[in-house]
Amino acid sequence: MRRRVFLGSLAFWFLTLLLLVSPAAAQQAETVSISRSPGVEQLLGQGHRLELQQRWSDALTHYEDAIRLFPGDPALQQRFRTSRMHYEVGRRYRDDSFRRSVQSLAFEDALRLYEHALVKIQSHHVEPPQWDELVWHGTRNLTIALQEDAFRQRHLVRVQTEAIDRFGREVRRMIDAKEIASRRAARTAVADAAELAQRRLNLPPTAVVFEYLCGAVSTLDTYSAYLTPAQLDEVYSQIEGNFVGLGIELKTDGGELLIVRVISGSPAEEAGMVAGDRIQAVDGRNIDTLSTDAAANLLQGEEGSTVELTLADPEHGSRTVTARRRRVDVPSVDQVRILDPATGVGYLRLVCFQKTTTEDLDKALWKLYYQGMRSLIIDLRGNPGGLLLTSVEVADKFLQHGVIVATRGRNTQEDFTYSAHGPGTWRVPLVVLIDQDSASAAEIFAGAIRDHRRGTVVGTRSYGKGSVQGIFPLSPGTSGIRLTTAKFYSPAGRAYSHVGVEPDMAVQAAARPIDGRVSLDTDDAMLTAALEAARREMAPKLARPR
Protein backbone atom coordinates (compact mmCIF):
# COMPACT_ATOMS: atom_id res chain seq x y z
CA MET A 1 0.00 0.00 0.00
CA ARG A 2 1.36 3.39 -0.95
CA ARG A 3 0.56 6.59 0.86
CA ARG A 4 1.74 10.03 -0.17
CA VAL A 5 2.46 12.36 2.71
CA PHE A 6 4.23 15.64 3.40
CA LEU A 7 6.71 15.73 6.23
CA GLY A 8 8.35 18.88 7.43
CA SER A 9 11.42 18.94 9.60
CA LEU A 10 9.39 20.15 12.49
CA ALA A 11 7.80 18.69 15.63
CA PHE A 12 5.81 15.49 15.96
CA TRP A 13 3.22 15.52 18.72
CA PHE A 14 4.92 13.17 21.14
CA LEU A 15 8.48 14.41 20.69
CA THR A 16 10.52 16.57 18.40
CA LEU A 17 12.47 14.88 15.65
CA LEU A 18 15.86 15.61 17.17
CA LEU A 19 18.56 15.33 14.51
CA LEU A 20 21.72 14.32 16.29
CA VAL A 21 25.06 13.16 14.93
CA SER A 22 28.15 11.36 16.11
CA PRO A 23 31.30 12.98 17.52
CA ALA A 24 33.19 11.31 14.71
CA ALA A 25 31.71 13.85 12.31
CA ALA A 26 34.08 16.43 13.76
CA GLN A 27 37.04 14.40 12.57
CA GLN A 28 35.56 13.73 9.13
CA ALA A 29 35.28 17.25 7.72
CA GLU A 30 36.50 17.27 4.12
CA THR A 31 38.40 20.25 2.71
CA VAL A 32 36.63 22.03 -0.12
CA SER A 33 38.87 24.56 -1.86
CA ILE A 34 36.42 26.98 -3.41
CA SER A 35 35.71 30.64 -2.97
CA ARG A 36 32.59 31.33 -0.90
CA SER A 37 30.95 34.23 0.84
CA PRO A 38 32.05 35.32 4.34
CA GLY A 39 28.56 34.43 5.55
CA VAL A 40 29.00 30.79 4.56
CA GLU A 41 32.48 30.67 6.09
CA GLN A 42 31.09 31.97 9.35
CA LEU A 43 28.28 29.39 9.34
CA LEU A 44 30.73 26.58 8.64
CA GLY A 45 32.91 27.75 11.50
CA GLN A 46 29.96 27.87 13.88
CA GLY A 47 28.88 24.39 12.82
CA HIS A 48 32.39 23.01 13.26
CA ARG A 49 32.57 24.40 16.80
CA LEU A 50 29.24 22.74 17.63
CA GLU A 51 30.56 19.44 16.33
CA LEU A 52 33.75 19.74 18.38
CA GLN A 53 31.58 20.31 21.45
CA GLN A 54 29.55 17.22 20.49
CA ARG A 55 26.37 19.33 20.41
CA TRP A 56 25.05 17.26 17.56
CA SER A 57 21.42 18.28 17.68
CA ASP A 58 22.38 21.93 17.63
CA ALA A 59 24.94 21.31 14.87
CA LEU A 60 22.52 19.63 12.52
CA THR A 61 19.80 22.19 13.15
CA HIS A 62 22.43 24.84 12.46
CA TYR A 63 23.36 23.29 9.10
CA GLU A 64 19.71 22.93 8.13
CA ASP A 65 19.07 26.60 8.87
CA ALA A 66 22.27 27.56 7.03
CA ILE A 67 21.16 25.66 3.92
CA ARG A 68 17.92 27.64 3.92
CA LEU A 69 20.04 30.81 3.74
CA PHE A 70 22.51 29.42 1.16
CA PRO A 71 20.69 26.53 -0.56
CA GLY A 72 23.30 26.00 -3.25
CA ASP A 73 26.46 25.85 -1.14
CA PRO A 74 28.16 22.43 -1.52
CA ALA A 75 30.13 22.60 1.74
CA LEU A 76 27.00 23.17 3.82
CA GLN A 77 25.24 20.37 1.97
CA GLN A 78 28.20 18.08 2.61
CA ARG A 79 28.29 18.80 6.33
CA PHE A 80 24.55 18.29 6.56
CA ARG A 81 24.72 14.91 4.80
CA THR A 82 27.63 13.68 6.88
CA SER A 83 26.01 14.82 10.10
CA ARG A 84 22.77 13.19 9.12
CA MET A 85 24.48 9.85 8.46
CA HIS A 86 26.10 9.89 11.91
CA TYR A 87 22.81 10.72 13.58
CA GLU A 88 20.80 8.09 11.77
CA VAL A 89 23.19 5.25 12.65
CA GLY A 90 22.71 5.96 16.33
CA ARG A 91 19.00 6.42 15.97
CA ARG A 92 18.55 3.12 14.14
CA TYR A 93 20.50 1.17 16.73
CA ARG A 94 18.43 2.62 19.55
CA ASP A 95 15.33 1.32 17.74
CA ASP A 96 14.30 -2.17 18.88
CA SER A 97 12.38 -2.80 15.67
CA PHE A 98 15.49 -2.12 13.58
CA ARG A 99 17.75 -4.29 15.72
CA ARG A 100 15.27 -7.14 15.36
CA SER A 101 15.26 -6.68 11.58
CA VAL A 102 19.06 -6.90 11.40
CA GLN A 103 19.11 -9.96 13.62
CA SER A 104 16.28 -11.87 11.94
CA LEU A 105 16.74 -11.11 8.24
CA ALA A 106 18.92 -13.53 6.29
CA PHE A 107 21.67 -12.15 4.04
CA GLU A 108 19.84 -12.98 0.81
CA ASP A 109 16.62 -11.46 2.14
CA ALA A 110 18.54 -8.29 3.06
CA LEU A 111 19.87 -8.10 -0.50
CA ARG A 112 16.33 -8.48 -1.84
CA LEU A 113 15.23 -5.68 0.51
CA TYR A 114 18.05 -3.49 -0.84
CA GLU A 115 17.09 -4.21 -4.43
CA HIS A 116 13.43 -3.52 -3.68
CA ALA A 117 14.45 -0.09 -2.38
CA LEU A 118 16.46 0.52 -5.56
CA VAL A 119 13.43 -0.38 -7.67
CA LYS A 120 11.34 2.19 -5.80
CA ILE A 121 14.04 4.82 -6.24
CA GLN A 122 14.28 4.07 -9.95
CA SER A 123 10.51 4.20 -10.42
CA HIS A 124 9.47 7.07 -8.19
CA HIS A 125 12.24 9.42 -7.08
CA VAL A 126 12.07 12.90 -8.56
CA GLU A 127 15.61 12.55 -9.97
CA PRO A 128 16.96 9.61 -12.00
CA PRO A 129 19.32 7.43 -9.93
CA GLN A 130 23.08 7.42 -10.43
CA TRP A 131 23.91 3.87 -9.40
CA ASP A 132 27.59 4.44 -8.72
CA GLU A 133 26.79 7.44 -6.49
CA LEU A 134 24.19 5.48 -4.51
CA VAL A 135 26.72 2.74 -3.81
CA TRP A 136 29.47 5.25 -3.03
CA HIS A 137 27.25 6.99 -0.47
CA GLY A 138 26.32 3.58 0.94
CA THR A 139 30.03 2.88 1.41
CA ARG A 140 30.45 6.23 3.12
CA ASN A 141 27.51 5.41 5.38
CA LEU A 142 29.09 2.06 6.28
CA THR A 143 32.45 3.65 7.16
CA ILE A 144 30.64 6.20 9.34
CA ALA A 145 28.74 3.39 11.07
CA LEU A 146 32.07 1.70 11.81
CA GLN A 147 32.99 4.76 13.89
CA GLU A 148 29.75 4.92 15.84
CA ASP A 149 29.66 3.47 19.36
CA ALA A 150 26.10 2.17 18.91
CA PHE A 151 27.14 0.15 15.85
CA ARG A 152 30.46 -1.05 17.26
CA GLN A 153 28.96 -2.14 20.57
CA ARG A 154 26.41 -4.18 18.69
CA HIS A 155 28.70 -5.84 16.13
CA LEU A 156 32.40 -5.12 16.75
CA VAL A 157 33.01 -5.35 20.49
CA ARG A 158 36.19 -7.44 20.21
CA VAL A 159 37.53 -5.97 16.98
CA GLN A 160 40.57 -3.70 17.13
CA THR A 161 40.29 -0.16 15.78
CA GLU A 162 43.24 -0.77 13.46
CA ALA A 163 41.44 -3.68 11.81
CA ILE A 164 38.30 -1.59 11.38
CA ASP A 165 40.29 1.23 9.78
CA ARG A 166 42.06 -1.19 7.43
CA PHE A 167 38.74 -2.64 6.34
CA GLY A 168 37.34 0.85 5.73
CA ARG A 169 40.20 1.65 3.38
CA GLU A 170 39.95 -1.72 1.64
CA VAL A 171 36.22 -1.56 1.01
CA ARG A 172 36.52 1.95 -0.42
CA ARG A 173 39.23 0.80 -2.82
CA MET A 174 37.15 -2.18 -3.85
CA ILE A 175 34.04 -0.08 -4.56
CA ASP A 176 36.06 2.60 -6.38
CA ALA A 177 37.46 -0.06 -8.72
CA LYS A 178 34.01 -1.31 -9.75
CA GLU A 179 31.97 -0.05 -12.69
CA ILE A 180 28.47 0.35 -11.31
CA ALA A 181 26.10 1.39 -14.09
CA SER A 182 22.97 -0.64 -13.31
CA ARG A 183 20.77 -1.76 -10.46
CA ARG A 184 22.10 -5.30 -10.78
CA ALA A 185 25.70 -4.04 -10.56
CA ALA A 186 24.80 -2.06 -7.44
CA ARG A 187 23.37 -5.17 -5.78
CA THR A 188 26.48 -7.18 -6.67
CA ALA A 189 28.80 -4.49 -5.29
CA VAL A 190 26.92 -4.38 -1.99
CA ALA A 191 26.98 -8.17 -1.72
CA ASP A 192 30.76 -8.14 -2.28
CA ALA A 193 31.23 -5.44 0.39
CA ALA A 194 29.14 -7.41 2.87
CA GLU A 195 31.09 -10.62 2.27
CA LEU A 196 34.38 -8.75 2.65
CA ALA A 197 33.20 -7.30 5.97
CA GLN A 198 32.30 -10.76 7.19
CA ARG A 199 35.74 -12.13 6.26
CA ARG A 200 37.76 -9.25 7.66
CA LEU A 201 35.73 -8.25 10.74
CA ASN A 202 33.26 -11.10 11.26
CA LEU A 203 30.62 -8.41 10.74
CA PRO A 204 27.11 -9.74 10.01
CA PRO A 205 26.55 -9.19 6.26
CA THR A 206 22.92 -8.22 6.83
CA ALA A 207 24.08 -5.27 8.97
CA VAL A 208 26.32 -4.12 6.11
CA VAL A 209 23.49 -4.29 3.57
CA PHE A 210 21.28 -2.14 5.81
CA GLU A 211 23.96 0.55 5.97
CA TYR A 212 24.19 0.58 2.17
CA LEU A 213 20.41 0.81 1.92
CA CYS A 214 20.16 3.68 4.42
CA GLY A 215 23.09 5.53 2.86
CA ALA A 216 21.62 5.29 -0.62
CA VAL A 217 18.19 6.61 0.38
CA SER A 218 19.27 9.38 2.75
CA THR A 219 21.65 10.92 0.22
CA LEU A 220 18.94 11.41 -2.43
CA ASP A 221 17.67 14.61 -0.83
CA THR A 222 16.90 16.16 2.54
CA TYR A 223 13.55 14.40 2.99
CA SER A 224 14.11 10.92 1.60
CA ALA A 225 14.94 8.36 4.28
CA TYR A 226 14.80 4.74 5.34
CA LEU A 227 12.02 4.05 7.86
CA THR A 228 12.43 1.35 10.47
CA PRO A 229 9.29 -0.72 11.22
CA ALA A 230 8.59 1.49 14.24
CA GLN A 231 9.11 4.68 12.25
CA LEU A 232 6.83 3.45 9.48
CA ASP A 233 4.09 2.75 12.04
CA GLU A 234 4.71 6.22 13.48
CA VAL A 235 4.18 7.87 10.08
CA TYR A 236 0.90 6.03 9.57
CA SER A 237 -0.21 7.03 13.07
CA GLN A 238 0.39 10.67 12.20
CA ILE A 239 -1.65 10.30 9.04
CA GLU A 240 -4.51 8.87 11.09
CA GLY A 241 -4.08 11.57 13.74
CA ASN A 242 -3.31 9.35 16.73
CA PHE A 243 -0.35 7.74 18.45
CA VAL A 244 0.70 6.05 21.66
CA GLY A 245 2.47 8.45 24.00
CA LEU A 246 2.05 11.27 26.49
CA GLY A 247 0.53 13.93 24.24
CA ILE A 248 3.20 16.62 24.38
CA GLU A 249 5.05 18.57 21.74
CA LEU A 250 8.70 19.20 22.57
CA LYS A 251 11.55 21.26 21.27
CA THR A 252 15.17 21.59 22.30
CA ASP A 253 16.09 24.84 24.00
CA GLY A 254 19.64 25.36 25.20
CA GLY A 255 20.23 21.62 25.49
CA GLU A 256 17.00 21.11 27.48
CA LEU A 257 13.64 19.63 26.54
CA LEU A 258 10.95 22.30 26.62
CA ILE A 259 7.25 21.37 26.50
CA VAL A 260 5.74 23.57 23.79
CA ARG A 261 2.23 22.17 23.77
CA VAL A 262 0.09 19.77 25.79
CA ILE A 263 -2.75 18.10 23.89
CA SER A 264 -6.15 18.50 25.50
CA GLY A 265 -7.34 15.31 27.21
CA SER A 266 -3.94 13.65 26.94
CA PRO A 267 -2.08 11.77 29.70
CA ALA A 268 0.24 14.76 29.97
CA GLU A 269 -2.65 17.15 30.69
CA GLU A 270 -4.17 14.72 33.18
CA ALA A 271 -0.80 14.53 34.97
CA GLY A 272 -0.62 18.33 35.27
CA MET A 273 1.99 19.11 32.63
CA VAL A 274 1.71 22.53 31.00
CA ALA A 275 3.38 24.35 28.16
CA GLY A 276 6.56 26.02 29.39
CA ASP A 277 7.59 23.15 31.66
CA ARG A 278 11.17 21.96 31.23
CA ILE A 279 11.93 18.28 31.65
CA GLN A 280 14.78 17.77 34.11
CA ALA A 281 14.65 14.00 34.65
CA VAL A 282 12.91 10.94 33.21
CA ASP A 283 12.34 7.99 35.57
CA GLY A 284 14.96 9.39 37.89
CA ARG A 285 17.63 9.91 35.21
CA ASN A 286 18.81 13.51 34.93
CA ILE A 287 18.70 14.47 31.28
CA ASP A 288 21.62 16.87 31.61
CA THR A 289 23.85 13.78 31.52
CA LEU A 290 22.22 12.53 28.31
CA SER A 291 22.03 13.72 24.74
CA THR A 292 18.71 15.37 23.95
CA ASP A 293 17.93 12.51 21.56
CA ALA A 294 18.54 9.89 24.26
CA ALA A 295 16.43 11.89 26.73
CA ALA A 296 13.55 12.16 24.27
CA ASN A 297 13.75 8.43 23.59
CA LEU A 298 13.13 7.76 27.30
CA LEU A 299 9.69 9.32 26.90
CA GLN A 300 8.62 6.61 24.47
CA GLY A 301 7.22 3.29 25.63
CA GLU A 302 4.54 0.66 25.29
CA GLU A 303 0.87 1.48 25.68
CA GLY A 304 -0.12 1.21 29.34
CA SER A 305 3.39 1.78 30.70
CA THR A 306 4.11 4.67 33.05
CA VAL A 307 6.83 7.30 33.17
CA GLU A 308 7.88 9.64 35.98
CA LEU A 309 9.01 13.12 34.98
CA THR A 310 10.74 15.79 37.01
CA LEU A 311 9.61 19.15 35.67
CA ALA A 312 10.60 22.73 36.35
CA ASP A 313 9.05 26.08 35.53
CA PRO A 314 9.89 29.63 36.62
CA GLU A 315 6.77 30.04 38.76
CA HIS A 316 6.52 26.76 40.66
CA GLY A 317 10.07 25.43 40.73
CA SER A 318 10.65 21.67 40.50
CA ARG A 319 7.95 19.00 40.77
CA THR A 320 7.49 15.33 39.88
CA VAL A 321 4.54 13.90 37.93
CA THR A 322 3.63 10.41 36.73
CA ALA A 323 1.80 9.71 33.47
CA ARG A 324 0.57 6.53 31.81
CA ARG A 325 1.19 6.21 28.08
CA ARG A 326 -1.87 5.54 25.96
CA ARG A 327 -3.29 6.22 22.54
CA VAL A 328 -3.83 9.95 22.01
CA ASP A 329 -6.04 11.51 19.35
CA VAL A 330 -4.42 14.63 17.93
CA PRO A 331 -6.88 17.42 17.04
CA SER A 332 -5.90 19.03 13.77
CA VAL A 333 -8.08 22.10 14.40
CA ASP A 334 -7.64 23.92 17.69
CA GLN A 335 -8.70 27.06 19.60
CA VAL A 336 -11.95 27.59 17.69
CA ARG A 337 -13.49 30.81 18.97
CA ILE A 338 -14.86 34.23 18.13
CA LEU A 339 -11.82 36.37 18.81
CA ASP A 340 -13.64 39.71 18.64
CA PRO A 341 -17.41 39.44 19.29
CA ALA A 342 -17.97 43.11 18.48
CA THR A 343 -16.89 42.69 14.87
CA GLY A 344 -17.46 38.95 14.42
CA VAL A 345 -13.83 37.98 13.81
CA GLY A 346 -13.52 34.23 14.08
CA TYR A 347 -10.29 32.40 14.77
CA LEU A 348 -9.01 28.83 14.48
CA ARG A 349 -5.62 27.21 14.47
CA LEU A 350 -4.85 24.55 11.87
CA VAL A 351 -2.30 22.38 13.65
CA CYS A 352 -1.58 19.96 10.79
CA PHE A 353 -3.16 18.42 7.69
CA GLN A 354 -4.07 14.87 8.61
CA LYS A 355 -6.82 12.42 7.70
CA THR A 356 -9.41 14.00 10.04
CA THR A 357 -8.69 17.65 9.21
CA THR A 358 -11.43 18.22 6.64
CA GLU A 359 -14.12 16.90 8.97
CA ASP A 360 -12.64 18.77 11.95
CA LEU A 361 -12.60 22.01 9.94
CA ASP A 362 -16.21 21.60 8.83
CA LYS A 363 -17.32 21.34 12.46
CA ALA A 364 -15.24 24.37 13.43
CA LEU A 365 -16.54 26.55 10.61
CA TRP A 366 -20.19 25.80 11.34
CA LYS A 367 -19.60 26.43 15.04
CA LEU A 368 -18.15 29.85 14.24
CA TYR A 369 -20.92 30.58 11.74
CA TYR A 370 -23.63 30.04 14.34
CA GLN A 371 -21.67 32.22 16.78
CA GLY A 372 -21.79 35.14 14.35
CA MET A 373 -18.57 34.87 12.35
CA ARG A 374 -18.22 37.67 9.79
CA SER A 375 -14.52 37.23 8.97
CA LEU A 376 -12.02 34.51 9.79
CA ILE A 377 -8.36 34.20 10.82
CA ILE A 378 -6.75 30.83 10.07
CA ASP A 379 -3.50 30.42 12.01
CA LEU A 380 -0.94 28.19 10.26
CA ARG A 381 2.03 29.19 12.38
CA GLY A 382 4.10 26.18 13.34
CA ASN A 383 2.06 23.92 11.06
CA PRO A 384 4.54 21.34 9.65
CA GLY A 385 2.26 20.14 6.86
CA GLY A 386 0.71 16.74 6.34
CA LEU A 387 -1.33 15.15 3.58
CA LEU A 388 -1.37 16.62 0.09
CA LEU A 389 -5.00 15.79 -0.63
CA THR A 390 -6.10 17.21 2.71
CA SER A 391 -4.44 20.55 1.97
CA VAL A 392 -6.25 20.60 -1.38
CA GLU A 393 -9.59 19.81 0.28
CA VAL A 394 -9.10 22.59 2.84
CA ALA A 395 -8.18 25.16 0.17
CA ASP A 396 -11.19 24.04 -1.88
CA LYS A 397 -13.44 25.15 0.98
CA PHE A 398 -12.45 28.78 0.37
CA LEU A 399 -11.74 28.91 -3.38
CA GLN A 400 -14.54 28.76 -5.96
CA HIS A 401 -12.38 27.99 -8.97
CA GLY A 402 -8.82 27.84 -10.27
CA VAL A 403 -5.68 25.84 -9.61
CA ILE A 404 -4.82 25.07 -5.99
CA VAL A 405 -1.47 23.35 -6.56
CA ALA A 406 0.40 21.50 -9.30
CA THR A 407 2.90 18.68 -8.78
CA ARG A 408 5.63 17.76 -11.25
CA GLY A 409 7.87 14.71 -11.04
CA ARG A 410 10.29 12.74 -13.19
CA ASN A 411 7.56 10.15 -13.70
CA THR A 412 4.50 11.54 -15.49
CA GLN A 413 2.36 9.58 -13.02
CA GLU A 414 3.44 12.16 -10.44
CA ASP A 415 2.16 15.11 -12.53
CA PHE A 416 -1.15 16.41 -11.23
CA THR A 417 -3.02 19.69 -11.24
CA TYR A 418 -5.50 20.10 -8.40
CA SER A 419 -8.28 22.64 -8.89
CA ALA A 420 -11.09 24.08 -6.80
CA HIS A 421 -14.76 23.22 -7.22
CA GLY A 422 -17.51 25.77 -6.70
CA PRO A 423 -20.07 23.95 -4.51
CA GLY A 424 -19.61 24.26 -0.75
CA THR A 425 -17.28 27.29 -0.87
CA TRP A 426 -17.16 29.51 2.20
CA ARG A 427 -17.28 33.18 1.19
CA VAL A 428 -16.18 34.60 4.53
CA PRO A 429 -13.35 37.19 4.30
CA LEU A 430 -10.13 35.43 5.17
CA VAL A 431 -6.81 36.22 6.86
CA VAL A 432 -4.08 33.55 7.00
CA LEU A 433 -1.22 33.66 9.53
CA ILE A 434 2.11 32.03 8.60
CA ASP A 435 5.63 31.97 10.02
CA GLN A 436 9.00 30.39 9.27
CA ASP A 437 7.74 27.04 10.61
CA SER A 438 4.70 26.85 8.31
CA ALA A 439 5.74 24.14 5.87
CA SER A 440 4.68 21.89 2.98
CA ALA A 441 0.89 21.38 3.04
CA ALA A 442 0.51 24.61 5.04
CA GLU A 443 2.37 26.40 2.24
CA ILE A 444 0.07 24.88 -0.37
CA PHE A 445 -2.94 26.36 1.42
CA ALA A 446 -1.37 29.76 2.12
CA GLY A 447 0.07 30.00 -1.41
CA ALA A 448 -3.28 29.24 -3.02
CA ILE A 449 -5.04 31.87 -0.91
CA ARG A 450 -2.36 34.42 -1.74
CA ASP A 451 -2.14 33.75 -5.50
CA HIS A 452 -5.93 33.91 -5.93
CA ARG A 453 -6.15 37.06 -3.78
CA ARG A 454 -8.77 35.23 -1.76
CA GLY A 455 -7.51 36.65 1.54
CA THR A 456 -4.64 38.44 3.24
CA VAL A 457 -1.56 36.45 4.25
CA VAL A 458 0.10 37.91 7.36
CA GLY A 459 3.38 37.03 9.09
CA THR A 460 6.84 36.00 7.93
CA ARG A 461 8.09 33.98 4.96
CA SER A 462 7.21 30.32 5.32
CA TYR A 463 9.63 27.41 5.55
CA GLY A 464 10.08 26.64 1.85
CA LYS A 465 9.48 22.90 1.63
CA GLY A 466 8.20 22.39 -1.89
CA SER A 467 8.34 18.64 -2.42
CA VAL A 468 6.04 15.64 -2.23
CA GLN A 469 7.06 12.55 -0.31
CA GLY A 470 5.63 9.09 -0.92
CA ILE A 471 5.74 6.36 1.72
CA PHE A 472 6.68 2.95 0.27
CA PRO A 473 6.66 -0.25 2.35
CA LEU A 474 9.50 -2.65 1.56
CA SER A 475 9.61 -6.41 1.50
CA PRO A 476 10.74 -8.70 2.90
CA GLY A 477 10.10 -7.29 6.36
CA THR A 478 7.94 -4.47 7.66
CA SER A 479 10.12 -1.41 7.08
CA GLY A 480 9.78 1.24 4.37
CA ILE A 481 11.29 4.26 2.69
CA ARG A 482 10.17 7.85 2.29
CA LEU A 483 10.99 9.19 -1.17
CA THR A 484 10.64 12.61 -2.72
CA THR A 485 8.50 11.91 -5.78
CA ALA A 486 7.67 15.39 -7.09
CA LYS A 487 7.92 19.10 -6.48
CA PHE A 488 4.87 21.30 -6.09
CA TYR A 489 4.08 24.72 -7.50
CA SER A 490 1.70 27.54 -6.63
CA PRO A 491 -1.30 28.48 -8.79
CA ALA A 492 0.91 31.18 -10.34
CA GLY A 493 3.52 28.55 -11.21
CA ARG A 494 6.04 29.49 -8.51
CA ALA A 495 8.16 26.79 -6.89
CA TYR A 496 8.02 26.65 -3.10
CA SER A 497 11.38 24.91 -2.50
CA HIS A 498 13.80 27.18 -0.61
CA VAL A 499 11.46 30.10 -1.37
CA GLY A 500 8.29 29.56 0.65
CA VAL A 501 5.30 31.88 0.68
CA GLU A 502 5.86 35.60 1.10
CA PRO A 503 3.12 37.26 3.18
CA ASP A 504 1.05 40.16 1.87
CA MET A 505 1.67 41.88 5.18
CA ALA A 506 5.09 41.16 6.73
CA VAL A 507 5.12 41.20 10.53
CA GLN A 508 8.02 40.02 12.66
CA ALA A 509 7.23 37.45 15.34
CA ALA A 510 7.23 38.89 18.85
CA ALA A 511 6.44 37.30 22.20
CA ARG A 512 3.92 34.73 20.97
CA PRO A 513 2.62 32.70 23.93
CA ILE A 514 4.52 29.43 24.14
CA ASP A 515 1.37 27.31 23.87
CA GLY A 516 0.00 29.37 20.99
CA ARG A 517 -3.07 30.49 22.97
CA VAL A 518 -4.55 33.77 21.77
CA SER A 519 -6.44 36.61 23.42
CA LEU A 520 -7.32 40.20 22.72
CA ASP A 521 -4.78 41.51 25.22
CA THR A 522 -1.93 39.59 23.63
CA ASP A 523 1.53 40.89 22.80
CA ASP A 524 1.42 38.76 19.66
CA ALA A 525 2.24 41.28 16.92
CA MET A 526 1.27 38.91 14.11
CA LEU A 527 -2.14 38.21 15.59
CA THR A 528 -2.74 41.90 16.23
CA ALA A 529 -1.99 42.65 12.57
CA ALA A 530 -4.23 39.80 11.45
CA LEU A 531 -7.06 41.03 13.65
CA GLU A 532 -6.87 44.52 12.16
CA ALA A 533 -6.84 43.05 8.63
CA ALA A 534 -9.87 40.90 9.44
CA ARG A 535 -11.79 43.87 10.78
CA ARG A 536 -11.07 45.82 7.60
CA GLU A 537 -12.33 42.97 5.43
CA MET A 538 -15.37 42.25 7.58
CA ALA A 539 -18.37 41.13 5.55
CA PRO A 540 -21.59 43.10 5.85
CA LYS A 541 -23.50 39.90 6.56
CA LEU A 542 -22.86 36.34 7.57
CA ALA A 543 -21.09 34.36 4.85
CA ARG A 544 -22.29 30.77 4.50
CA PRO A 545 -21.04 28.21 1.96
CA ARG A 546 -22.88 27.56 -1.24
Summary of the structure (lengths in Angstrom):
residues: 546
radius of gyration: 24.3
end to end distance: 35.8
largest distance: 79.6
contacts: 1940
relative contact order: 0.12
helix: 41%
strand: 21%
